């Protein structure tokens, strides 16, 4: 049984990885096209203030009660239907709240369009009930092949919506149109793969337990999103819109691909950990295995950005090239996210959602406080002050989370660090020749050629070190993901 779950998890990671690679590439190209032809840096900054709040609307109904369905040992139709109706009530209340909070948020920010964008996207709260239950069922069964195909098609719809609206003269509203089209396609695709209709049943006797677990999970994700993205609001308070736009480009240059990569394993991790929670030895082994996969795929991203951030921005986002130093500093945060991304699904899978919520609450206080303090104390540094605040705060929060996870797993810290420390060391050493080349190559050289040289040397060095000292190579990683 354990071996079967491990093999299914490997195949699921492979499918999610393929989908994530396609989605990441398409999204990157779309953002480059948008900024080149239709969207200014200031307009991107305005849209960012709304888009970073969309996630809260997603979490209200996708990460709360849905986790109950996945984490349970058994699932019957009456339970699924009861959770559906409870979720419909919650989503309806949340939409009504959005109608009032949207204009208020727009007024507070001095940008009314932000509030109206929230209300428009809030209609998703009502529609998502179409696919909420069947999507959870697909995840529970580790059917990520179907989910990956749906996700890829929906993302193409998202990109088409953004490009179409921007070309039609809506450079801000395109960031609402695209996501709504993605949601529409997702609902259709999920129902095609897993047709489901609710029964007319509502078991309120178990609702308290469902809300207790689902509420803690929802609170964790809300708090995590808060401390991850409140940084934009802080930058927006202390600096003009252009700085927000430049900071977003630098922040997402690092965090966006890192989050896409870690999300590959994270999506599969929660249902896998939930299935293995009664076998602690297998659970710890799978946790380490997922962690190594995360680091092995995140390291090349961070190494390339550290080596060639100025040239990447000069090629793709020339109006934001001054954000190169911020991007390089944030690579430390990106690397830490590779560790932290598995802590939440692990504790949730074991039924300890409250521990995640505690860490997330502490993270909000620490990171938000440091963001404000650094921005106020060092305004001359611009958004770099906030990036440095993240570098100081993230190790504190993630260190606490790691301690709780390792204690819960009864996994010795020495073993954990031994399994992962070598990978990190290989990445740090590999970044050095790439940075040296950035300083040594002629500034008159085309940035594309410079980047090709820097990235090739840095990534080549890293994989050489990984193969020699860690037994990892691109071929072995792909083979492991595809192993049956």
Backbone torsions as a table, in degrees:
resi	resn	phi	psi	omega
1	UNK	NA	-47.6	179.4
2	UNK	-62.4	-42.6	179.5
3	UNK	-64.6	-37.9	178.3
4	UNK	-62.7	-43.6	178.9
5	UNK	-63.1	-41.4	-179.9
6	UNK	-62.4	-41.4	179.3
7	UNK	-68.8	-41.2	177.7
8	UNK	-64.5	-36.4	177.8
9	UNK	-65.1	-40.2	178.2
10	UNK	-61.9	-44.8	178.7
11	UNK	-65.7	-37.2	178.9
12	UNK	-64.3	-42.5	178.5
13	UNK	-61.3	-40.4	179.4
14	UNK	-61.3	-44.6	-180.0
15	UNK	-66.7	-46.3	179.7
16	UNK	-64.2	-36.5	178.4
17	UNK	-63.2	-43.2	178.3
18	UNK	-62.7	-44.9	179.5
19	UNK	-63.2	-42.5	-178.6
20	UNK	-64.9	-38.1	178.4
21	UNK	-62.7	-43.7	179.5
22	UNK	-64.9	-47.4	-178.4
23	UNK	-61.9	-44.2	-179.1
24	UNK	-62.0	-44.1	-179.1
25	UNK	-65.0	-44.7	-179.0
26	UNK	-65.8	-42.2	179.2
27	UNK	-63.8	-40.5	179.7
28	UNK	-62.9	-45.0	178.7
29	UNK	-63.4	-41.1	-179.8
30	UNK	-61.8	-44.2	-179.6
31	UNK	-65.0	-39.0	177.2
32	UNK	-61.3	-44.9	-179.4
33	UNK	-64.2	-43.5	180.0
34	UNK	-59.5	-47.9	-177.4
35	UNK	-71.5	-25.6	-178.7
36	UNK	-78.2	-36.0	-171.1
37	UNK	-111.7	-35.5	-167.7
38	UNK	-129.8	-25.6	-172.7
39	UNK	-113.1	125.9	176.5
40	UNK	-83.6	166.2	178.7
41	UNK	-62.0	-37.3	178.8
42	UNK	-65.5	-41.6	178.8
43	UNK	-66.4	-36.4	175.5
44	UNK	-63.9	-38.9	177.8
45	UNK	-62.8	-42.6	178.0
46	UNK	-63.3	-45.9	179.6
47	UNK	-62.4	-35.5	-179.2
48	UNK	-60.4	-38.4	-179.1
49	UNK	-62.7	-25.7	176.9
50	UNK	-92.9	-44.9	-174.2
51	UNK	-61.1	-37.4	-179.3
52	UNK	-68.7	-12.9	176.1
53	UNK	-94.6	-14.3	179.0
54	UNK	-58.2	-36.1	-174.1
55	UNK	-58.2	-33.6	178.4
56	UNK	-62.6	-38.0	178.8
57	UNK	-68.0	-34.9	176.2
58	UNK	-65.5	-42.4	-175.0
59	UNK	-66.9	-32.5	-175.1
60	UNK	-50.8	-40.1	-174.9
61	UNK	-119.2	-9.6	-176.7
62	UNK	-101.2	-24.0	-176.1
63	UNK	-115.1	0.9	-179.6
64	UNK	-91.8	-90.2	-177.4
65	UNK	-67.0	-23.2	179.3
66	UNK	-61.2	-34.0	-179.8
67	UNK	-66.9	-26.7	178.4
68	UNK	-62.6	-42.3	-179.2
69	UNK	-63.0	-38.7	-175.3
70	UNK	-78.5	-36.0	-173.0
71	UNK	-79.9	-21.6	-176.9
72	UNK	-67.2	147.6	176.8
73	UNK	-67.8	-41.5	179.4
74	UNK	-128.1	155.1	-178.5
75	UNK	-141.7	123.3	177.9
76	UNK	-113.9	167.0	-174.9
77	UNK	-65.6	-33.6	179.9
78	UNK	-66.6	-39.4	177.2
79	UNK	-65.3	-46.4	179.7
80	UNK	-59.8	-43.1	-179.6
81	UNK	-67.1	-40.5	178.5
82	UNK	-62.0	-42.8	179.0
83	UNK	-66.6	-35.1	177.1
84	UNK	-58.8	-49.2	-176.7
85	UNK	-68.0	-37.1	175.6
86	UNK	-63.6	-40.8	178.9
87	UNK	-65.9	-37.1	177.4
88	UNK	-62.4	-40.1	178.0
89	UNK	-64.8	-46.2	-179.6
90	UNK	-61.2	-44.7	-178.7
91	UNK	-65.7	-36.2	177.3
92	UNK	-65.2	-44.7	177.6
93	UNK	-62.8	-41.0	-179.8
94	UNK	-64.0	-37.5	179.1
95	UNK	-67.0	-42.1	177.7
96	UNK	-61.2	-40.5	178.1
97	UNK	-63.2	-35.9	-179.8
98	UNK	-65.1	-35.3	178.6
99	UNK	-59.5	-32.6	179.0
100	UNK	-89.2	-38.4	-175.8
101	UNK	-76.3	-30.6	-177.7
102	UNK	-55.4	-58.0	178.7
103	UNK	-59.7	-34.4	179.6
104	UNK	-64.2	-44.1	178.6
105	UNK	-63.8	-41.0	177.7
106	UNK	-62.3	-38.2	179.0
107	UNK	-68.1	-43.2	-180.0
108	UNK	-60.9	-40.4	-178.8
109	UNK	-81.2	-11.2	-177.0
110	UNK	73.5	19.4	-179.5
111	UNK	-135.5	87.2	-174.9
112	UNK	-55.6	-30.5	-177.2
113	UNK	-60.5	-29.4	179.4
114	UNK	-62.1	-42.6	178.9
115	UNK	-64.1	-42.2	-179.6
116	UNK	-69.5	-32.2	175.7
117	UNK	-65.3	-38.5	177.5
118	UNK	-63.0	-42.8	179.9
119	UNK	-64.4	-43.8	-179.8
120	UNK	-61.6	-46.0	179.7
121	UNK	-69.4	-25.8	179.8
122	UNK	-61.7	-20.3	176.9
123	UNK	-61.7	-20.3	176.6
124	UNK	-61.3	-29.3	179.5
125	UNK	-57.4	-36.8	-178.6
126	UNK	-79.6	-42.2	-175.6
127	UNK	-70.7	-31.9	-173.8
128	UNK	-63.0	-15.4	176.2
129	UNK	-62.7	-18.8	178.4
130	UNK	-63.0	-34.8	-173.6
131	UNK	-122.6	1.8	-175.2
132	UNK	-56.5	-53.7	-177.1
133	UNK	-70.5	-51.6	-178.5
134	UNK	-62.3	-30.4	176.4
135	UNK	-67.1	-41.4	177.1
136	UNK	-63.0	-37.0	178.3
137	UNK	-65.1	-41.3	178.2
138	UNK	-63.5	-42.1	178.4
139	UNK	-65.9	-41.2	-179.7
140	UNK	-59.2	-37.9	-178.1
141	UNK	-88.3	6.9	-179.1
142	UNK	57.5	34.8	178.9
143	UNK	-90.6	65.7	-175.1
144	UNK	-83.1	-10.5	173.5
145	UNK	-62.7	-51.4	179.2
146	UNK	-63.2	-43.7	-179.2
147	UNK	-63.5	-35.7	-179.2
148	UNK	-69.0	-40.2	177.0
149	UNK	-63.5	-44.9	179.0
150	UNK	-60.6	-46.1	-178.3
151	UNK	-60.5	-41.5	-179.5
152	UNK	-64.9	-46.6	179.2
153	UNK	-63.3	-41.5	-179.7
154	UNK	-64.4	-35.5	179.8
155	UNK	-69.0	-36.0	174.2
156	UNK	-60.6	-38.4	176.0
157	UNK	-64.5	-40.7	177.3
158	UNK	-58.5	-49.5	-179.1
159	UNK	-62.4	-42.1	178.9
160	UNK	-61.3	-40.9	178.7
161	UNK	-64.6	-44.1	179.8
162	UNK	-64.2	-47.5	-178.7
163	UNK	-65.7	-41.3	-178.7
164	UNK	-63.8	-46.8	-180.0
165	UNK	-67.6	-38.6	178.5
166	UNK	-64.0	-43.1	178.8
167	UNK	-65.3	-27.8	179.6
168	UNK	-82.8	0.9	176.0
169	UNK	101.8	20.9	178.8
170	UNK	-122.5	73.0	-174.6
171	UNK	-69.0	-20.4	177.2
172	UNK	-95.5	-46.5	-177.1
173	UNK	-69.6	-14.9	177.7
174	UNK	-62.6	-25.2	-179.6
175	UNK	-79.1	-3.0	170.5
176	UNK	-101.7	-42.8	-176.7
177	UNK	-60.3	-44.0	-178.9
178	UNK	-60.8	-53.7	178.9
179	UNK	-59.2	-35.9	178.9
180	UNK	-66.7	-37.5	177.1
181	UNK	-67.4	-36.3	176.8
182	UNK	-62.0	-42.7	-180.0
183	UNK	-63.8	-41.2	179.6
184	UNK	-60.5	-47.3	-179.0
185	UNK	-66.8	-37.8	179.0
186	UNK	-59.8	-45.6	-179.9
187	UNK	-60.2	-43.5	179.3
188	UNK	-65.0	-46.3	-177.1
189	UNK	-63.9	-41.7	-179.2
190	UNK	-65.5	-42.1	179.4
191	UNK	-67.3	-30.4	176.4
192	UNK	-67.6	-43.6	-177.5
193	UNK	-78.0	-30.8	-176.3
194	UNK	-141.5	74.5	-179.2
195	UNK	-58.2	134.5	-178.5
196	UNK	-154.8	138.2	175.1
197	UNK	-130.9	140.5	-178.9
198	UNK	-77.0	152.0	171.0
199	UNK	-89.6	162.2	179.2
200	UNK	-85.5	71.8	-179.3
201	UNK	-145.1	141.8	179.9
202	UNK	-142.8	103.4	-177.7
203	UNK	-92.0	93.3	-176.8
204	UNK	-75.7	-16.6	-177.7
205	UNK	-64.8	-26.9	179.6
206	UNK	-101.0	-1.3	-174.0
207	UNK	-61.4	-36.8	-178.1
208	UNK	-61.8	-44.0	179.0
209	UNK	-65.1	-40.1	179.2
210	UNK	-62.8	-46.3	-179.0
211	UNK	-67.4	-30.4	179.6
212	UNK	-64.2	-50.8	-179.8
213	UNK	-71.5	-50.1	-178.2
214	UNK	-63.5	-35.5	179.9
215	UNK	-66.1	-39.8	177.9
216	UNK	-65.8	-41.3	177.7
217	UNK	-63.5	-44.2	178.7
218	UNK	-61.4	-44.1	179.9
219	UNK	-61.6	-39.5	179.2
220	UNK	-60.8	-48.8	-178.5
221	UNK	-67.0	-37.0	177.5
222	UNK	-63.9	-46.1	-179.9
223	UNK	-66.1	-39.9	178.2
224	UNK	-62.9	-44.6	178.4
225	UNK	-64.3	-35.6	179.0
226	UNK	-61.0	-52.8	-175.9
227	UNK	-75.0	-18.2	175.9
228	UNK	-76.5	-38.9	-171.0
229	UNK	-112.6	-7.6	177.1
230	UNK	-62.8	-18.2	179.0
231	UNK	-56.6	-35.7	178.2
232	UNK	-64.2	-42.4	-179.5
233	UNK	-65.5	-37.9	178.5
234	UNK	-63.8	-46.4	177.9
235	UNK	-61.1	-38.4	179.8
236	UNK	-66.3	-29.8	178.9
237	UNK	-74.3	-40.7	-173.1
238	UNK	-93.0	-20.0	-173.8
239	UNK	-134.0	161.6	-179.2
240	UNK	-69.7	170.5	-173.6
241	UNK	-60.6	-34.1	-179.8
242	UNK	-62.4	-39.6	179.1
243	UNK	-64.7	-37.0	176.7
244	UNK	-61.0	-44.6	-179.9
245	UNK	-63.4	-44.3	179.0
246	UNK	-64.8	-42.1	179.7
247	UNK	-64.0	-38.6	179.1
248	UNK	-62.7	-42.4	179.4
249	UNK	-60.2	-46.5	-179.2
250	UNK	-66.5	-43.6	-178.3
251	UNK	-63.1	-45.4	-177.5
252	UNK	-78.8	-21.8	173.6
253	UNK	-58.2	-33.7	179.2
254	UNK	-95.4	-58.8	-170.5
255	UNK	-70.9	-31.0	-177.2
256	UNK	-64.9	-53.9	177.4
257	UNK	-66.7	-33.7	178.7
258	UNK	-63.6	-43.7	-179.3
259	UNK	-68.1	-36.4	176.4
260	UNK	-63.5	-43.2	-178.7
261	UNK	-66.4	-49.5	-178.9
262	UNK	-66.6	-28.4	178.3
263	UNK	-65.6	-25.3	177.1
264	UNK	-56.2	-53.7	-179.5
265	UNK	-75.6	-36.5	-176.0
266	UNK	-60.7	-39.6	-179.9
267	UNK	-61.8	-37.4	-178.4
268	UNK	-83.6	-26.6	-171.0
269	UNK	-64.1	-45.2	-174.5
270	UNK	-60.4	-54.2	177.9
271	UNK	-63.8	-31.5	178.4
272	UNK	-67.6	-48.1	179.1
273	UNK	-62.3	-37.3	179.2
274	UNK	-63.0	-37.8	179.2
275	UNK	-72.2	-27.6	-175.5
276	UNK	-98.7	5.0	-169.3
277	UNK	-64.7	-16.7	178.9
278	UNK	-92.9	1.0	178.5
279	UNK	-125.6	88.9	-170.6
280	UNK	-63.1	-37.0	179.9
281	UNK	-64.9	-46.3	178.5
282	UNK	-65.6	-36.3	179.4
283	UNK	-63.4	-47.0	179.9
284	UNK	-63.4	-40.7	179.1
285	UNK	-63.5	-42.2	179.4
286	UNK	-67.8	-37.0	177.5
287	UNK	-60.7	-46.3	179.0
288	UNK	-65.6	-40.2	-179.4
289	UNK	-63.0	-46.7	176.2
290	UNK	-60.8	-40.4	-178.3
291	UNK	-63.3	-42.4	178.5
292	UNK	-66.2	-38.5	176.5
293	UNK	-62.2	-43.2	178.6
294	UNK	-58.5	-51.4	-177.4
295	UNK	-64.3	-39.9	-178.3
296	UNK	-62.7	-28.0	-179.8
297	UNK	-95.2	-25.5	178.9
298	UNK	-79.8	-35.6	-176.0
299	UNK	-55.6	-46.3	178.9
300	UNK	-58.7	-36.1	179.0
301	UNK	-63.1	-50.1	-177.9
302	UNK	-65.1	-39.9	-179.2
303	UNK	-63.0	-43.6	180.0
304	UNK	-65.4	-41.2	-178.9
305	UNK	-67.9	-42.5	177.2
306	UNK	-60.3	-41.8	-177.3
307	UNK	-72.1	-41.2	-169.4
308	UNK	-131.6	27.4	-178.2
309	UNK	-53.5	-45.0	179.9
310	UNK	-60.1	-39.5	-178.8
311	UNK	-73.8	-34.6	175.7
312	UNK	-61.0	-47.3	-179.1
313	UNK	-68.2	-36.6	178.9
314	UNK	-63.2	-33.0	179.8
315	UNK	-79.7	-48.2	-170.5
316	UNK	-96.4	-36.8	-175.6
317	UNK	-136.3	68.8	-174.9
318	UNK	-59.4	-25.8	178.7
319	UNK	-74.9	-9.8	-177.4
320	UNK	-120.1	23.1	-174.1
321	UNK	-64.9	-22.3	179.2
322	UNK	-70.3	-7.3	178.6
323	UNK	-87.2	9.2	-175.8
324	UNK	-62.9	-43.3	-179.7
325	UNK	-64.1	-40.4	177.4
326	UNK	-60.2	-44.3	-179.6
327	UNK	-61.6	-43.1	-179.9
328	UNK	-63.2	-42.6	179.0
329	UNK	-63.6	-39.2	-176.6
330	UNK	-72.2	-10.9	175.7
331	UNK	-61.2	-28.5	175.8
332	UNK	-63.7	-42.3	177.6
333	UNK	-64.4	-42.8	179.5
334	UNK	-59.7	-41.2	178.9
335	UNK	-64.7	-41.1	178.8
336	UNK	-65.6	-33.2	178.4
337	UNK	-64.3	-29.0	177.7
338	UNK	-63.7	-35.1	175.1
339	UNK	-71.1	-50.4	-169.3
340	UNK	-70.9	-23.4	-172.1
341	UNK	-63.3	-20.8	-178.7
342	UNK	-96.4	-10.9	-176.4
343	UNK	-67.9	-42.5	-178.6
344	UNK	-64.9	-52.7	179.7
345	UNK	-62.2	-30.4	179.1
346	UNK	-65.9	-52.7	-178.3
347	UNK	-67.0	-36.2	175.5
348	UNK	-63.3	-43.3	-179.9
349	UNK	-62.4	-28.4	178.0
350	UNK	-86.5	-5.7	-180.0
351	UNK	89.5	11.8	-179.3
352	UNK	-103.7	51.8	-178.1
353	UNK	-62.4	-30.6	-179.4
354	UNK	-62.4	-32.5	179.0
355	UNK	-68.0	-38.3	174.9
356	UNK	-63.3	-41.5	-178.9
357	UNK	-62.5	-39.9	178.6
358	UNK	-61.4	-47.1	-179.8
359	UNK	-63.5	-41.6	-179.5
360	UNK	-63.6	-39.4	178.5
361	UNK	-63.9	-43.3	177.1
362	UNK	-63.8	-39.3	178.1
363	UNK	-60.0	-40.1	178.4
364	UNK	-60.3	-46.5	-178.7
365	UNK	-64.1	-48.2	-175.3
366	UNK	-67.1	-52.0	-173.1
367	UNK	-72.9	-44.0	178.6
368	UNK	-63.4	-41.8	179.0
369	UNK	-62.7	-43.8	178.7
370	UNK	-67.0	-38.3	177.2
371	UNK	-56.8	-50.0	-178.8
372	UNK	-63.8	-44.8	-176.8
373	UNK	-63.1	-45.5	-177.8
374	UNK	-70.1	-40.2	179.1
375	UNK	-64.4	-38.3	-180.0
376	UNK	-74.5	-36.6	-175.3
377	UNK	-79.6	-30.6	-175.5
378	UNK	-129.3	61.7	-178.4
379	UNK	-62.6	-26.0	-179.6
380	UNK	-66.6	-21.2	178.6
381	UNK	-80.8	-11.7	-177.7
382	UNK	66.1	-143.9	-177.1
383	UNK	-69.7	-12.9	176.2
384	UNK	-62.8	-30.8	178.4
385	UNK	-61.4	-39.9	179.9
386	UNK	-71.5	-37.9	177.3
387	UNK	-61.1	-41.6	178.3
388	UNK	-66.1	-34.7	176.2
389	UNK	-60.9	-38.5	178.2
390	UNK	-66.0	-39.2	-179.3
391	UNK	-65.9	-31.8	177.9
392	UNK	-77.6	-42.1	-172.2
393	UNK	-80.1	-37.7	-175.1
394	UNK	-60.2	-44.1	178.8
395	UNK	-59.4	-33.5	179.3
396	UNK	-66.2	-47.3	-177.1
397	UNK	-69.3	-46.4	-176.8
398	UNK	-70.9	-31.6	175.2
399	UNK	-62.3	-41.6	176.5
400	UNK	-63.7	-43.3	-179.3
401	UNK	-63.0	-42.5	179.9
402	UNK	-62.8	-41.1	179.5
403	UNK	-60.3	-44.1	-179.6
404	UNK	-65.1	-43.0	-179.0
405	UNK	-64.3	-49.1	-177.6
406	UNK	-64.7	-36.3	177.3
407	UNK	-66.6	-42.3	179.4
408	UNK	-63.9	-40.1	-179.8
409	UNK	-78.3	-13.5	-171.6
410	UNK	58.1	38.7	-179.7
411	UNK	-100.9	118.7	-179.0
412	UNK	-59.0	134.8	179.6
413	UNK	-60.5	-33.8	-179.8
414	UNK	-62.0	-41.9	179.0
415	UNK	-66.5	-42.4	-179.9
416	UNK	-60.4	-48.2	-178.8
417	UNK	-68.7	-34.7	178.4
418	UNK	-64.0	-39.2	-178.7
419	UNK	-70.6	-31.5	-172.8
420	UNK	-110.1	-25.0	-175.2
421	UNK	-62.4	-36.3	179.9
422	UNK	-64.0	-37.0	178.6
423	UNK	-63.3	-45.0	180.0
424	UNK	-62.1	-43.0	179.8
425	UNK	-60.8	-40.6	178.2
426	UNK	-61.1	-41.4	179.8
427	UNK	-65.9	-43.3	-180.0
428	UNK	-62.2	-46.0	-179.9
429	UNK	-64.1	-38.9	-177.5
430	UNK	-68.1	-28.1	-178.8
431	UNK	-70.2	-25.3	-174.2
432	UNK	-62.1	-49.4	178.6
433	UNK	-64.8	-30.5	177.5
434	UNK	-65.2	-44.3	177.9
435	UNK	-65.3	-40.4	178.7
436	UNK	-59.8	-39.6	178.2
437	UNK	-65.9	-37.7	179.5
438	UNK	-60.4	-40.3	178.4
439	UNK	-75.8	-30.1	-172.6
440	UNK	-89.1	-28.9	-178.0
441	UNK	-72.7	150.2	-178.8
442	UNK	-60.7	137.9	179.5
443	UNK	-68.7	-18.1	179.7
444	UNK	-80.6	-11.6	-179.6
445	UNK	-67.4	145.4	178.9
446	UNK	-58.9	133.5	-176.9
447	UNK	-58.7	-30.6	178.5
448	UNK	-65.6	-41.0	178.6
449	UNK	-69.3	-41.9	178.4
450	UNK	-59.8	-46.1	-178.4
451	UNK	-62.9	-40.7	179.4
452	UNK	-60.1	-41.9	-179.8
453	UNK	-68.6	-47.7	-178.7
454	UNK	-60.3	-47.8	-176.9
455	UNK	-67.2	-41.2	-178.7
456	UNK	-62.0	-45.6	-178.6
457	UNK	-67.2	-45.6	-176.9
458	UNK	-65.3	-49.7	-178.0
459	UNK	-69.2	-39.0	177.3
460	UNK	-61.0	-42.9	177.4
461	UNK	-62.4	-42.6	-177.5
462	UNK	-63.7	-47.4	-179.3
463	UNK	-68.2	-30.4	174.5
464	UNK	-64.5	-43.0	178.5
465	UNK	-67.3	-41.3	179.8
466	UNK	-64.3	-40.0	-179.7
467	UNK	-67.2	-37.8	-176.3
468	UNK	-75.4	-44.3	-171.1
469	UNK	-103.1	-20.6	-175.6
470	UNK	-120.6	-4.5	179.9
471	UNK	69.2	24.8	-178.7
472	UNK	-116.2	136.5	174.4
473	UNK	-144.7	162.8	177.6
474	UNK	-53.0	-38.9	-178.8
475	UNK	-67.7	-42.2	-178.4
476	UNK	-68.7	-34.5	178.2
477	UNK	-65.2	-47.2	179.6
478	UNK	-63.5	-41.7	179.7
479	UNK	-61.7	-39.4	-179.7
480	UNK	-67.2	-40.2	179.7
481	UNK	-67.1	-30.8	-176.3
482	UNK	-93.2	-5.4	-174.4
483	UNK	-61.8	136.3	-178.5
484	UNK	-121.8	NA	NA
